[in-house]
Amino acid sequence: VWWVRAKVGNNFKAWSTDRKFSVIEGTTQSTNTQVKTLLPTGEIKDKTPTFTWNSVNNADLYELGVENNAGGEWKSYSITSTQANCTNQGQICSYKPTDLGLNVGDKKVWWVRAKVGNNFKAWSTDKKFSVTGDIHNGDTLYVSTSGSNSNNGEQNKPFATITFASEKAKAGDTIIIKSGTYSENVKIMRSGTAGKPITFMGETGAIIDGASIDLSEGGIFNGLFEVSGQSHIHIENITVKNSNHQGIAINSGNKSYVSHITIKNCKLIDIDGAGILAYGNYPFEGYKLSNIIIDNNTLIRTQKGVFTGNMRYQENLTVGGGVENFSIINNHVNAQDVKHESGAPLGIDVKDGVRNGKIINNTVENIPSSGIYVDGFYDGAYNIEILNNRVNNVNGYGIDIASERGGAIQNIVVKNNTISHTQWSGIVVTDFINHDPAFKGTPLHEPMLKKENINISENYIDNVALVNNGYSKGILISDPKADGIISNNTFGGNVPTPHTIVHSGNFNTQSNQYNGSDLIINDGRGVLNGSHAEIPR
C-alpha cells in the first residue's frame, strides 16, 4: 500500500487516499534489461572469485568490467550466455576470470551489461569487494531436480538435494539451486568462516515445497529450511512454501554461539508457523545468536496454522530468545487477513533477550493482531531502533512496546514510521502482563522492571483506533513506570478526540502536530514534563 503527501511552505498537507497492489507468484518476468549483480561483494578470501548475476531475457552476450576501487586499471571480459551457463531467463549467470591476479588488500569494483540483439544495454549498478585474510578459492556447487547425489555437483553433474550439497560444501563455497520444486526438509550441515560464508543462491523459480512433509513432531524452532548451530551462512532468492511448521528457521542447536546468518530476497508463502524465525534459546540461557540479517524478504500468509502447540507464540517474522546485533530491513509482511481458531499472530516480533537491533523500512499490512511488537518478556529488550516502517490495516496496535513477564525495556527509538488503519492505538507503551498458563515455567518480575528512554518521534499517524473503546488513541502510554520523549509526531484527522495523546509515566513532549484542538492529557498516574503547547495543523 502506498501514499503521497505534499509539503507546502513549512507544513506537510494531508496524505492522499491509499493505493494497494500485490506481486503475485508466477507472474511474467520483468523485461528490464539492466543486469542485477550478485557476488562477489564485501570482504572475500578468494583470489579467483566467481562473478554471478541474474540473466537478462534474450541476451546472448554479457560484458563484465572490473576496476580498481580508486580507479585505474580496467579489465573487460566478453562472455556468451553459454559460457556463463545462463541461456534461459531467470537463471544465474556465473563466470570465473583466471587473470585478475588478486592479492590480499586489493579493492575492486565491478559491473555487468547485457547485449540483446545488436545493442548493449545499461550497465548494472556497481558492486565492490576487497580481498582480505587467508585465500581460499571457493567452489560453485549445483543442485537440480534432475540431479543425483552420486554426482560431483558440477554444472553438468548437479546434486539432487540441497542438504546433501551443504554436506559437501566448504567455507567460501556457493551452492546454486537450479529452478524447480524441491520436496525437501533442508538442513544446513556445515558452517562457513569469517569472510567465507557458505552461500545458498536460488535461481528464479527455485522452490522448496513442504506440502508432502510433516514437521509437526519437530521442536518449536524447526523449519522447512533450517540452520541449526551453523555460522556464516547466506541464503538468497529461494521460495519456501507450504510448511506445516516454521518456514526458514535459525536456532543455536547445541552450539554455544551462532553468528553471521543472512536471509535475503526470499519468499515465504503459506506457512503454518513463522515465515522466518531466529531464536537463540528458551528458556533464556544467554545470547546465542548474533549478526543476523533479514533483508528484503516477502512473507505472504505466514503463521496461518492453528495457533497452538509448537507454533504457539511465534509470529510472522520472529527474532527472540537471546539474539543480539540483528537487522530486519526492507521486508514485506502481508498476512492477507489470515484468521485463526485462537490467537492472532503479530507482524514483526522481537522479544525476550534481544539487544542491539534495527527494524527499518519494512511494510507490515493486513495483520490479524499488531504490526510491530517489542516484547521484553522476562529477559528484556535493549537498544532497538524502529525506523521508516509502514504499518497498515492491522487489527491491533500499529507499534506495540510491552513486557509480558515484566522484563526490562531500555533505549527504544520509534521514529519516522507511517501508521494507518489500526483497530487500536497507533503507538502504545503498555504495562500488559500475560497470565497465559503456558508461561507458568517463566517467572514474573515483581515488581515489573522499568521501560526507560523510549523516544517516539517524527511518526505520521492517521486512521487509527478504528474501533474506539475510549482507551485507544494516536499514541497511548499506559505504563506508569515508563519514561522517554514524544516529539514532532504528526496526527491526521482520523484520530480519536479529544485525546490525541494520553500519558501515564514520565515523558517529555514537544512539537507534536495534529488536527483540531486536542491537549496533551496526563491521567494522573505519572509525570508529564516539557512543552505542552502542541501545534495544530
One Martini backbone bead per residue (centre of mass of N, CA, C, O) as a GRO file, in nm:
protein
  537
    1VAL     BB    1   0.101   0.033   0.018
    2TRP     BB    2   0.031   0.386  -0.085
    3TRP     BB    3   0.154   0.727  -0.055
    4VAL     BB    4   0.098   1.091  -0.073
    5ARG     BB    5   0.264   1.405   0.015
    6ALA     BB    6   0.270   1.754   0.073
    7LYS     BB    7   0.488   2.043   0.083
    8VAL     BB    8   0.389   2.361   0.223
    9GLY     BB    9   0.628   2.509   0.317
   10ASN     BB   10   0.628   2.394   0.658
   11ASN     BB   11   0.388   2.197   0.561
   12PHE     BB   12   0.222   1.914   0.574
   13LYS     BB   13  -0.014   1.751   0.412
   14ALA     BB   14  -0.235   1.545   0.330
   15TRP     BB   15  -0.287   1.242   0.261
   16SER     BB   16  -0.357   1.033   0.051
   17THR     BB   17  -0.509   0.797  -0.072
   18ASP     BB   18  -0.492   0.473  -0.099
   19ARG     BB   19  -0.280   0.223  -0.258
   20LYS     BB   20  -0.295  -0.108  -0.401
   21PHE     BB   21  -0.061  -0.389  -0.423
   22SER     BB   22   0.049  -0.703  -0.584
   23VAL     BB   23   0.273  -0.978  -0.593
   24ILE     BB   24   0.248  -1.253  -0.802
   25GLU     BB   25   0.300  -1.564  -0.824
   26GLY     BB   26   0.398  -1.641  -1.161
   27THR     BB   27   0.458  -1.406  -1.311
   28THR     BB   28   0.580  -1.227  -1.541
   29GLN     BB   29   0.870  -1.127  -1.630
   30SER     BB   30   1.070  -0.887  -1.653
   31THR     BB   31   1.209  -0.666  -1.919
   32ASN     BB   32   1.452  -0.587  -1.790
   33THR     BB   33   1.800  -0.502  -1.906
   34GLN     BB   34   1.924  -0.481  -1.630
   35VAL     BB   35   2.161  -0.592  -1.440
   36LYS     BB   36   2.192  -0.814  -1.154
   37THR     BB   37   2.410  -0.821  -0.912
   38LEU     BB   38   2.580  -1.034  -0.666
   39LEU     BB   39   2.875  -1.183  -0.697
   40PRO     BB   40   3.095  -1.018  -0.536
   41THR     BB   41   3.097  -0.896  -0.185
   42GLY     BB   42   3.290  -0.743   0.009
   43GLU     BB   43   3.453  -0.965   0.196
   44ILE     BB   44   3.716  -1.175   0.075
   45LYS     BB   45   3.878  -1.524   0.019
   46ASP     BB   46   3.958  -1.481  -0.314
   47LYS     BB   47   4.146  -1.484  -0.607
   48THR     BB   48   3.902  -1.647  -0.785
   49PRO     BB   49   3.624  -1.531  -0.835
   50THR     BB   50   3.283  -1.567  -0.875
   51PHE     BB   51   3.069  -1.424  -1.101
   52THR     BB   52   2.733  -1.302  -1.038
   53TRP     BB   53   2.411  -1.300  -1.224
   54ASN     BB   54   2.132  -1.204  -1.372
   55SER     BB   55   1.952  -1.274  -1.623
   56VAL     BB   56   1.864  -1.175  -1.960
   57ASN     BB   57   1.639  -1.149  -2.184
   58ASN     BB   58   1.789  -1.239  -2.493
   59ALA     BB   59   2.074  -1.274  -2.409
   60ASP     BB   60   2.410  -1.350  -2.570
   61LEU     BB   61   2.577  -1.118  -2.411
   62TYR     BB   62   2.847  -1.026  -2.187
   63GLU     BB   63   2.989  -0.758  -1.983
   64LEU     BB   64   3.281  -0.755  -1.781
   65GLY     BB   65   3.381  -0.517  -1.528
   66VAL     BB   66   3.710  -0.441  -1.378
   67GLU     BB   67   3.815  -0.228  -1.100
   68ASN     BB   68   3.965  -0.022  -0.924
   69ASN     BB   69   3.832   0.153  -0.666
   70ALA     BB   70   4.028   0.419  -0.745
   71GLY     BB   71   4.094   0.345  -1.012
   72GLY     BB   72   4.215   0.249  -1.338
   73GLU     BB   73   4.240  -0.053  -1.388
   74TRP     BB   74   4.092  -0.231  -1.668
   75LYS     BB   75   3.870  -0.513  -1.705
   76SER     BB   76   3.747  -0.712  -1.984
   77TYR     BB   77   3.459  -0.935  -2.053
   78SER     BB   78   3.345  -1.164  -2.293
   79ILE     BB   79   3.025  -1.336  -2.248
   80THR     BB   80   2.849  -1.589  -2.307
   81SER     BB   81   2.569  -1.753  -2.211
   82THR     BB   82   2.705  -2.028  -2.223
   83GLN     BB   83   2.956  -1.961  -2.047
   84ALA     BB   84   2.745  -1.859  -1.805
   85ASN     BB   85   2.503  -2.061  -1.773
   86CYS     BB   86   2.247  -1.854  -1.917
   87THR     BB   87   2.014  -1.914  -2.163
   88ASN     BB   88   1.791  -1.845  -1.952
   89GLN     BB   89   1.551  -1.715  -1.793
   90GLY     BB   90   1.625  -1.691  -1.436
   91GLN     BB   91   1.918  -1.725  -1.427
   92ILE     BB   92   2.252  -1.779  -1.317
   93CYS     BB   93   2.532  -1.619  -1.377
   94SER     BB   94   2.877  -1.740  -1.446
   95TYR     BB   95   3.224  -1.623  -1.376
   96LYS     BB   96   3.590  -1.713  -1.394
   97PRO     BB   97   3.852  -1.542  -1.373
   98THR     BB   98   4.224  -1.598  -1.413
   99ASP     BB   99   4.364  -1.275  -1.450
  100LEU     BB  100   4.345  -1.075  -1.194
  101GLY     BB  101   4.560  -1.094  -0.961
  102LEU     BB  102   4.493  -1.130  -0.666
  103ASN     BB  103   4.532  -0.969  -0.343
  104VAL     BB  104   4.584  -0.885  -0.046
  105GLY     BB  105   4.399  -0.567  -0.034
  106ASP     BB  106   4.227  -0.565  -0.263
  107LYS     BB  107   4.018  -0.327  -0.453
  108LYS     BB  108   3.696  -0.367  -0.611
  109VAL     BB  109   3.502  -0.299  -0.910
  110TRP     BB  110   3.178  -0.397  -1.066
  111TRP     BB  111   3.026  -0.490  -1.387
  112VAL     BB  112   2.724  -0.540  -1.597
  113ARG     BB  113   2.628  -0.616  -1.940
  114ALA     BB  114   2.387  -0.648  -2.198
  115LYS     BB  115   2.325  -0.823  -2.509
  116VAL     BB  116   2.060  -0.728  -2.737
  117GLY     BB  117   2.132  -0.812  -3.015
  118ASN     BB  118   2.303  -0.510  -3.119
  119ASN     BB  119   2.270  -0.415  -2.807
  120PHE     BB  120   2.374  -0.249  -2.540
  121LYS     BB  121   2.302  -0.214  -2.221
  122ALA     BB  122   2.291  -0.121  -1.922
  123TRP     BB  123   2.459  -0.085  -1.657
  124SER     BB  124   2.511  -0.182  -1.370
  125THR     BB  125   2.546  -0.162  -1.069
  126ASP     BB  126   2.774  -0.152  -0.836
  127LYS     BB  127   3.037  -0.368  -0.704
  128LYS     BB  128   3.214  -0.441  -0.400
  129PHE     BB  129   3.552  -0.560  -0.317
  130SER     BB  130   3.767  -0.741  -0.083
  131VAL     BB  131   4.082  -0.873   0.004
  132THR     BB  132   4.110  -1.101   0.285
  133GLY     BB  133   4.327  -1.286   0.415
  134ASP     BB  134   4.291  -1.592   0.362
  135ILE     BB  135   4.304  -1.798   0.085
  136HIS     BB  136   4.000  -1.912  -0.093
  137ASN     BB  137   3.879  -2.111  -0.354
  138GLY     BB  138   3.575  -2.112  -0.424
  139ASP     BB  139   3.311  -2.310  -0.494
  140THR     BB  140   3.067  -2.442  -0.732
  141LEU     BB  141   2.751  -2.567  -0.666
  142TYR     BB  142   2.488  -2.798  -0.777
  143VAL     BB  143   2.123  -2.803  -0.798
  144SER     BB  144   1.881  -3.055  -0.912
  145THR     BB  145   1.593  -3.227  -1.000
  146SER     BB  146   1.795  -3.400  -1.214
  147GLY     BB  147   1.980  -3.504  -1.011
  148SER     BB  148   2.260  -3.650  -0.813
  149ASN     BB  149   2.428  -3.773  -0.520
  150SER     BB  150   2.655  -3.916  -0.719
  151ASN     BB  151   2.757  -3.664  -0.793
  152ASN     BB  152   2.984  -3.363  -0.801
  153GLY     BB  153   2.826  -3.067  -0.852
  154GLU     BB  154   2.840  -2.979  -1.122
  155GLN     BB  155   2.682  -2.833  -1.374
  156ASN     BB  156   2.654  -3.131  -1.532
  157LYS     BB  157   2.658  -3.264  -1.208
  158PRO     BB  158   2.423  -3.248  -1.008
  159PHE     BB  159   2.260  -3.240  -0.739
  160ALA     BB  160   1.947  -3.325  -0.566
  161THR     BB  161   2.020  -3.193  -0.280
  162ILE     BB  162   2.075  -2.950  -0.049
  163THR     BB  163   2.181  -3.103   0.194
  164PHE     BB  164   2.407  -3.253   0.047
  165ALA     BB  165   2.557  -3.002  -0.050
  166SER     BB  166   2.617  -2.896   0.243
  167GLU     BB  167   2.811  -3.135   0.312
  168LYS     BB  168   3.025  -3.056   0.070
  169ALA     BB  169   3.076  -2.789   0.170
  170LYS     BB  170   3.281  -2.504   0.193
  171ALA     BB  171   3.428  -2.247   0.280
  172GLY     BB  172   3.315  -2.018   0.020
  173ASP     BB  173   3.086  -2.154  -0.102
  174THR     BB  174   2.849  -2.208  -0.378
  175ILE     BB  175   2.496  -2.277  -0.402
  176ILE     BB  176   2.314  -2.369  -0.681
  177ILE     BB  177   1.963  -2.342  -0.730
  178LYS     BB  178   1.773  -2.468  -0.942
  179SER     BB  179   1.511  -2.464  -1.112
  180GLY     BB  180   1.247  -2.577  -0.899
  181THR     BB  181   1.093  -2.844  -0.710
  182TYR     BB  182   1.149  -2.912  -0.359
  183SER     BB  183   1.104  -3.202  -0.155
  184GLU     BB  184   1.242  -3.061   0.141
  185ASN     BB  185   1.425  -3.088   0.443
  186VAL     BB  186   1.635  -2.845   0.513
  187LYS     BB  187   1.981  -2.905   0.630
  188ILE     BB  188   2.239  -2.752   0.759
  189MET     BB  189   2.583  -2.888   0.802
  190ARG     BB  190   2.768  -2.626   0.757
  191SER     BB  191   3.019  -2.393   0.801
  192GLY     BB  192   3.154  -2.110   0.778
  193THR     BB  193   3.359  -1.820   0.768
  194ALA     BB  194   3.522  -1.549   0.797
  195GLY     BB  195   3.459  -1.423   0.473
  196LYS     BB  196   3.338  -1.748   0.422
  197PRO     BB  197   3.064  -1.821   0.320
  198ILE     BB  198   2.782  -2.012   0.278
  199THR     BB  199   2.599  -2.018  -0.028
  200PHE     BB  200   2.243  -1.990  -0.105
  201MET     BB  201   2.142  -1.984  -0.451
  202GLY     BB  202   1.863  -1.897  -0.625
  203GLU     BB  203   1.691  -1.937  -0.879
  204THR     BB  204   1.446  -1.864  -1.062
  205GLY     BB  205   1.218  -2.102  -0.927
  206ALA     BB  206   1.321  -2.177  -0.645
  207ILE     BB  207   1.154  -2.445  -0.462
  208ILE     BB  208   1.029  -2.515  -0.136
  209ASP     BB  209   0.808  -2.795  -0.071
  210GLY     BB  210   0.594  -2.905   0.217
  211ALA     BB  211   0.323  -3.062   0.148
  212SER     BB  212   0.465  -3.372   0.207
  213ILE     BB  213   0.563  -3.257   0.496
  214ASP     BB  214   0.612  -3.353   0.841
  215LEU     BB  215   0.682  -3.119   1.129
  216SER     BB  216   0.507  -3.155   1.401
  217GLU     BB  217   0.739  -3.322   1.577
  218GLY     BB  218   0.905  -3.094   1.611
  219GLY     BB  219   1.047  -2.844   1.724
  220ILE     BB  220   0.988  -2.508   1.772
  221PHE     BB  221   1.266  -2.436   1.578
  222ASN     BB  222   1.168  -2.568   1.327
  223GLY     BB  223   1.222  -2.608   0.963
  224LEU     BB  224   1.221  -2.642   0.625
  225PHE     BB  225   1.457  -2.428   0.665
  226GLU     BB  226   1.761  -2.515   0.843
  227VAL     BB  227   1.953  -2.348   1.105
  228SER     BB  228   2.161  -2.554   1.335
  229GLY     BB  229   2.462  -2.420   1.453
  230GLN     BB  230   2.538  -2.235   1.219
  231SER     BB  231   2.778  -2.031   1.046
  232HIS     BB  232   2.814  -1.842   0.785
  233ILE     BB  233   2.523  -1.779   0.627
  234HIS     BB  234   2.374  -1.760   0.289
  235ILE     BB  235   2.037  -1.667   0.189
  236GLU     BB  236   1.900  -1.665  -0.156
  237ASN     BB  237   1.635  -1.670  -0.368
  238ILE     BB  238   1.401  -1.834  -0.203
  239THR     BB  239   1.124  -2.052  -0.199
  240VAL     BB  240   0.894  -2.103   0.076
  241LYS     BB  241   0.640  -2.363   0.110
  242ASN     BB  242   0.412  -2.546   0.277
  243SER     BB  243   0.443  -2.532   0.593
  244ASN     BB  244   0.364  -2.697   0.917
  245HIS     BB  245   0.571  -2.488   1.020
  246GLN     BB  246   0.832  -2.343   0.977
  247GLY     BB  247   1.025  -2.201   0.747
  248ILE     BB  248   1.274  -2.019   0.830
  249ALA     BB  249   1.526  -2.149   1.059
  250ILE     BB  250   1.701  -2.020   1.347
  251ASN     BB  251   1.942  -2.190   1.557
  252SER     BB  252   2.175  -2.304   1.807
  253GLY     BB  253   2.139  -2.566   1.906
  254ASN     BB  254   2.438  -2.704   2.062
  255LYS     BB  255   2.551  -2.428   2.059
  256SER     BB  256   2.686  -2.141   2.209
  257TYR     BB  257   2.742  -1.990   1.915
  258VAL     BB  258   2.579  -1.787   1.661
  259SER     BB  259   2.675  -1.641   1.333
  260HIS     BB  260   2.621  -1.495   1.043
  261ILE     BB  261   2.311  -1.453   0.916
  262THR     BB  262   2.149  -1.457   0.589
  263ILE     BB  263   1.828  -1.329   0.467
  264LYS     BB  264   1.752  -1.295   0.111
  265ASN     BB  265   1.512  -1.262  -0.124
  266CYS     BB  266   1.271  -1.416   0.002
  267LYS     BB  267   0.995  -1.654   0.003
  268LEU     BB  268   0.696  -1.678   0.213
  269ILE     BB  269   0.440  -1.934   0.172
  270ASP     BB  270   0.219  -2.089   0.338
  271ILE     BB  271   0.264  -2.079   0.670
  272ASP     BB  272   0.193  -2.202   0.981
  273GLY     BB  273   0.419  -2.056   1.089
  274ALA     BB  274   0.683  -1.897   1.073
  275GLY     BB  275   0.850  -1.764   0.821
  276ILE     BB  276   1.065  -1.624   1.021
  277LEU     BB  277   1.317  -1.769   1.248
  278ALA     BB  278   1.506  -1.632   1.535
  279TYR     BB  279   1.638  -1.855   1.791
  280GLY     BB  280   1.824  -1.926   2.060
  281ASN     BB  281   1.653  -1.967   2.349
  282TYR     BB  282   1.438  -2.192   2.562
  283PRO     BB  283   1.522  -2.087   2.800
  284PHE     BB  284   1.714  -1.839   2.894
  285GLU     BB  285   2.102  -1.859   2.838
  286GLY     BB  286   2.173  -1.635   2.659
  287TYR     BB  287   2.360  -1.528   2.396
  288LYS     BB  288   2.340  -1.711   2.070
  289LEU     BB  289   2.278  -1.481   1.860
  290SER     BB  290   2.453  -1.316   1.577
  291ASN     BB  291   2.438  -1.140   1.309
  292ILE     BB  292   2.136  -1.083   1.186
  293ILE     BB  293   1.994  -1.092   0.849
  294ILE     BB  294   1.677  -0.948   0.729
  295ASP     BB  295   1.633  -0.908   0.369
  296ASN     BB  296   1.393  -0.857   0.137
  297ASN     BB  297   1.136  -1.010   0.222
  298THR     BB  298   0.845  -1.227   0.158
  299LEU     BB  299   0.535  -1.247   0.347
  300ILE     BB  300   0.270  -1.491   0.284
  301ARG     BB  301   0.066  -1.643   0.478
  302THR     BB  302   0.171  -1.650   0.766
  303GLN     BB  303   0.075  -1.791   1.046
  304LYS     BB  304  -0.192  -2.006   0.954
  305GLY     BB  305  -0.222  -2.188   1.173
  306VAL     BB  306  -0.283  -2.330   1.446
  307PHE     BB  307  -0.251  -2.152   1.765
  308THR     BB  308  -0.068  -2.411   1.865
  309GLY     BB  309   0.174  -2.546   2.019
  310ASN     BB  310   0.471  -2.509   1.841
  311MET     BB  311   0.345  -2.234   1.709
  312ARG     BB  312   0.335  -2.090   1.955
  313TYR     BB  313   0.460  -1.765   1.997
  314GLN     BB  314   0.483  -1.717   1.695
  315GLU     BB  315   0.547  -1.516   1.422
  316ASN     BB  316   0.587  -1.414   1.116
  317LEU     BB  317   0.838  -1.239   1.242
  318THR     BB  318   1.102  -1.382   1.446
  319VAL     BB  319   1.295  -1.247   1.730
  320GLY     BB  320   1.466  -1.446   1.989
  321GLY     BB  321   1.623  -1.577   2.266
  322GLY     BB  322   1.913  -1.443   2.221
  323VAL     BB  323   1.955  -1.166   2.032
  324GLU     BB  324   2.220  -0.996   1.856
  325ASN     BB  325   2.276  -0.800   1.611
  326PHE     BB  326   2.016  -0.699   1.428
  327SER     BB  327   1.835  -0.710   1.099
  328ILE     BB  328   1.516  -0.566   0.984
  329ILE     BB  329   1.492  -0.522   0.630
  330ASN     BB  330   1.280  -0.462   0.359
  331ASN     BB  331   1.017  -0.598   0.435
  332HIS     BB  332   0.717  -0.807   0.354
  333VAL     BB  333   0.418  -0.824   0.549
  334ASN     BB  334   0.135  -1.046   0.447
  335ALA     BB  335  -0.145  -1.206   0.582
  336GLN     BB  336  -0.424  -1.165   0.450
  337ASP     BB  337  -0.622  -1.205   0.693
  338VAL     BB  338  -0.563  -1.431   0.872
  339LYS     BB  339  -0.732  -1.679   1.044
  340HIS     BB  340  -0.811  -1.799   1.380
  341GLU     BB  341  -0.905  -2.007   1.629
  342SER     BB  342  -0.656  -1.884   1.795
  343GLY     BB  343  -0.546  -1.604   1.807
  344ALA     BB  344  -0.294  -1.341   1.688
  345PRO     BB  345  -0.052  -1.272   1.497
  346LEU     BB  346   0.218  -1.096   1.438
  347GLY     BB  347   0.430  -0.947   1.235
  348ILE     BB  348   0.671  -0.815   1.413
  349ASP     BB  349   0.897  -0.988   1.651
  350VAL     BB  350   1.073  -0.879   1.945
  351LYS     BB  351   1.220  -1.098   2.210
  352ASP     BB  352   1.354  -1.211   2.483
  353GLY     BB  353   1.659  -1.124   2.456
  354VAL     BB  354   1.718  -0.837   2.306
  355ARG     BB  355   1.986  -0.664   2.112
  356ASN     BB  356   2.086  -0.458   1.889
  357GLY     BB  357   1.842  -0.342   1.686
  358LYS     BB  358   1.682  -0.339   1.350
  359ILE     BB  359   1.375  -0.175   1.220
  360ILE     BB  360   1.370  -0.122   0.865
  361ASN     BB  361   1.175  -0.061   0.596
  362ASN     BB  362   0.894  -0.188   0.647
  363THR     BB  363   0.604  -0.386   0.548
  364VAL     BB  364   0.289  -0.394   0.732
  365GLU     BB  365  -0.001  -0.606   0.656
  366ASN     BB  366  -0.284  -0.763   0.724
  367ILE     BB  367  -0.314  -0.801   1.046
  368PRO     BB  368  -0.469  -0.976   1.324
  369SER     BB  369  -0.284  -0.778   1.479
  370SER     BB  370  -0.003  -0.646   1.534
  371GLY     BB  371   0.267  -0.518   1.368
  372ILE     BB  372   0.485  -0.412   1.592
  373TYR     BB  373   0.691  -0.593   1.839
  374VAL     BB  374   0.808  -0.523   2.175
  375ASP     BB  375   0.927  -0.786   2.400
  376GLY     BB  376   1.067  -0.833   2.711
  377PHE     BB  377   0.938  -1.017   2.896
  378TYR     BB  378   1.199  -1.135   3.097
  379ASP     BB  379   1.498  -1.057   2.936
  380GLY     BB  380   1.449  -0.830   2.743
  381ALA     BB  381   1.496  -0.497   2.573
  382TYR     BB  382   1.772  -0.351   2.376
  383ASN     BB  383   1.849  -0.134   2.152
  384ILE     BB  384   1.597  -0.030   1.953
  385GLU     BB  385   1.519   0.029   1.606
  386ILE     BB  386   1.224   0.208   1.462
  387LEU     BB  387   1.235   0.270   1.108
  388ASN     BB  388   1.057   0.352   0.826
  389ASN     BB  389   0.778   0.229   0.858
  390ARG     BB  390   0.482   0.037   0.739
  391VAL     BB  391   0.152   0.046   0.882
  392ASN     BB  392  -0.138  -0.157   0.773
  393ASN     BB  393  -0.408  -0.305   0.853
  394VAL     BB  394  -0.469  -0.364   1.178
  395ASN     BB  395  -0.611  -0.550   1.474
  396GLY     BB  396  -0.431  -0.349   1.644
  397TYR     BB  397  -0.143  -0.227   1.681
  398GLY     BB  398   0.108  -0.081   1.527
  399ILE     BB  399   0.300  -0.014   1.785
  400ASP     BB  400   0.441  -0.235   2.040
  401ILE     BB  401   0.527  -0.187   2.393
  402ALA     BB  402   0.631  -0.461   2.599
  403SER     BB  403   0.606  -0.695   2.907
  404GLU     BB  404   0.477  -1.003   2.984
  405ARG     BB  405   0.705  -1.058   3.248
  406GLY     BB  406   0.863  -0.776   3.329
  407GLY     BB  407   1.080  -0.688   3.157
  408ALA     BB  408   1.317  -0.497   3.037
  409ILE     BB  409   1.321  -0.160   2.882
  410GLN     BB  410   1.574  -0.009   2.657
  411ASN     BB  411   1.633   0.198   2.418
  412ILE     BB  412   1.385   0.319   2.224
  413VAL     BB  413   1.323   0.379   1.872
  414VAL     BB  414   1.046   0.574   1.724
  415LYS     BB  415   1.084   0.658   1.374
  416ASN     BB  416   0.936   0.753   1.083
  417ASN     BB  417   0.650   0.633   1.084
  418THR     BB  418   0.368   0.473   0.918
  419ILE     BB  419   0.026   0.486   1.045
  420SER     BB  420  -0.264   0.281   0.951
  421HIS     BB  421  -0.539   0.118   1.010
  422THR     BB  422  -0.623   0.070   1.322
  423GLN     BB  423  -0.799  -0.059   1.587
  424TRP     BB  424  -0.595   0.078   1.763
  425SER     BB  425  -0.338   0.216   1.851
  426GLY     BB  426  -0.063   0.329   1.700
  427ILE     BB  427   0.104   0.382   1.975
  428VAL     BB  428   0.239   0.169   2.245
  429VAL     BB  429   0.280   0.175   2.611
  430THR     BB  430   0.268  -0.110   2.821
  431ASP     BB  431   0.160  -0.313   3.128
  432PHE     BB  432   0.131  -0.584   3.014
  433ILE     BB  433   0.024  -0.910   3.133
  434ASN     BB  434   0.087  -1.255   3.084
  435HIS     BB  435  -0.134  -1.530   3.214
  436ASP     BB  436  -0.066  -1.767   3.065
  437PRO     BB  437  -0.020  -2.101   3.139
  438ALA     BB  438   0.222  -2.153   2.939
  439PHE     BB  439   0.411  -1.950   3.140
  440LYS     BB  440   0.469  -2.102   3.419
  441GLY     BB  441   0.795  -2.138   3.370
  442THR     BB  442   0.784  -1.823   3.381
  443PRO     BB  443   0.856  -1.580   3.556
  444LEU     BB  444   0.769  -1.290   3.751
  445HIS     BB  445   0.822  -0.965   3.770
  446GLU     BB  446   0.839  -0.847   4.118
  447PRO     BB  447   0.848  -0.596   4.010
  448MET     BB  448   0.846  -0.441   3.738
  449LEU     BB  449   1.039  -0.343   3.503
  450LYS     BB  450   1.160  -0.091   3.326
  451LYS     BB  451   1.077   0.171   3.092
  452GLU     BB  452   1.348   0.323   2.913
  453ASN     BB  453   1.410   0.544   2.686
  454ILE     BB  454   1.157   0.645   2.494
  455ASN     BB  455   1.151   0.733   2.143
  456ILE     BB  456   0.888   0.934   1.994
  457SER     BB  457   0.934   1.029   1.646
  458GLU     BB  458   0.825   1.142   1.337
  459ASN     BB  459   0.537   1.039   1.310
  460TYR     BB  460   0.262   0.902   1.118
  461ILE     BB  461  -0.091   0.936   1.217
  462ASP     BB  462  -0.379   0.749   1.090
  463ASN     BB  463  -0.653   0.574   1.112
  464VAL     BB  464  -0.707   0.513   1.420
  465ALA     BB  465  -0.904   0.358   1.631
  466LEU     BB  466  -1.161   0.225   1.479
  467VAL     BB  467  -1.209   0.090   1.763
  468ASN     BB  468  -1.359   0.285   1.999
  469ASN     BB  469  -1.300   0.234   2.359
  470GLY     BB  470  -1.168   0.508   2.497
  471TYR     BB  471  -0.841   0.414   2.491
  472SER     BB  472  -0.772   0.466   2.214
  473LYS     BB  473  -0.497   0.616   2.030
  474GLY     BB  474  -0.240   0.746   1.884
  475ILE     BB  475  -0.086   0.778   2.167
  476LEU     BB  476  -0.009   0.531   2.428
  477ILE     BB  477   0.051   0.564   2.783
  478SER     BB  478   0.013   0.285   3.037
  479ASP     BB  479   0.294   0.308   3.188
  480PRO     BB  480   0.401   0.446   3.491
  481LYS     BB  481   0.726   0.358   3.443
  482ALA     BB  482   0.761   0.516   3.198
  483ASP     BB  483   1.013   0.673   2.976
  484GLY     BB  484   1.057   0.987   2.771
  485ILE     BB  485   0.989   1.085   2.426
  486ILE     BB  486   0.753   1.315   2.255
  487SER     BB  487   0.812   1.410   1.906
  488ASN     BB  488   0.718   1.531   1.599
  489ASN     BB  489   0.433   1.438   1.555
  490THR     BB  490   0.176   1.331   1.318
  491PHE     BB  491  -0.177   1.399   1.292
  492GLY     BB  492  -0.458   1.317   1.174
  493GLY     BB  493  -0.813   1.336   1.158
  494ASN     BB  494  -0.834   1.003   1.235
  495VAL     BB  495  -0.837   1.069   1.561
  496PRO     BB  496  -0.921   1.049   1.862
  497THR     BB  497  -1.142   1.244   2.049
  498PRO     BB  498  -0.973   1.467   2.266
  499HIS     BB  499  -0.728   1.239   2.261
  500THR     BB  500  -0.423   1.204   2.122
  501ILE     BB  501  -0.263   1.198   2.402
  502VAL     BB  502  -0.182   0.956   2.654
  503HIS     BB  503  -0.066   0.974   2.994
  504SER     BB  504   0.165   0.757   3.166
  505GLY     BB  505   0.434   0.876   3.319
  506ASN     BB  506   0.770   0.997   3.207
  507PHE     BB  507   0.725   1.264   2.979
  508ASN     BB  508   0.831   1.432   2.699
  509THR     BB  509   0.690   1.711   2.511
  510GLN     BB  510   0.709   1.810   2.149
  511SER     BB  511   0.595   1.925   1.846
  512ASN     BB  512   0.313   1.824   1.795
  513GLN     BB  513   0.087   1.735   1.525
  514TYR     BB  514  -0.264   1.839   1.468
  515ASN     BB  515  -0.592   1.804   1.453
  516GLY     BB  516  -0.727   2.049   1.617
  517SER     BB  517  -0.766   2.095   2.003
  518ASP     BB  518  -0.589   1.920   2.153
  519LEU     BB  519  -0.454   1.770   2.443
  520ILE     BB  520  -0.241   1.690   2.673
  521ILE     BB  521  -0.275   1.393   2.867
  522ASN     BB  522  -0.287   1.336   3.222
  523ASP     BB  523  -0.397   1.067   3.439
  524GLY     BB  524  -0.204   1.081   3.723
  525ARG     BB  525   0.024   0.837   3.726
  526GLY     BB  526   0.224   1.059   3.620
  527VAL     BB  527   0.478   1.251   3.449
  528LEU     BB  528   0.462   1.569   3.280
  529ASN     BB  529   0.676   1.720   3.053
  530GLY     BB  530   0.732   2.010   2.910
  531SER     BB  531   0.584   2.101   2.625
  532HIS     BB  532   0.214   2.158   2.578
  533ALA     BB  533   0.223   2.327   2.307
  534GLU     BB  534   0.066   2.229   2.058
  535ILE     BB  535   0.043   2.191   1.694
  536PRO     BB  536  -0.164   2.279   1.475
  537ARG     BB  537  -0.277   2.192   1.131
   0.00000   0.00000   0.00000
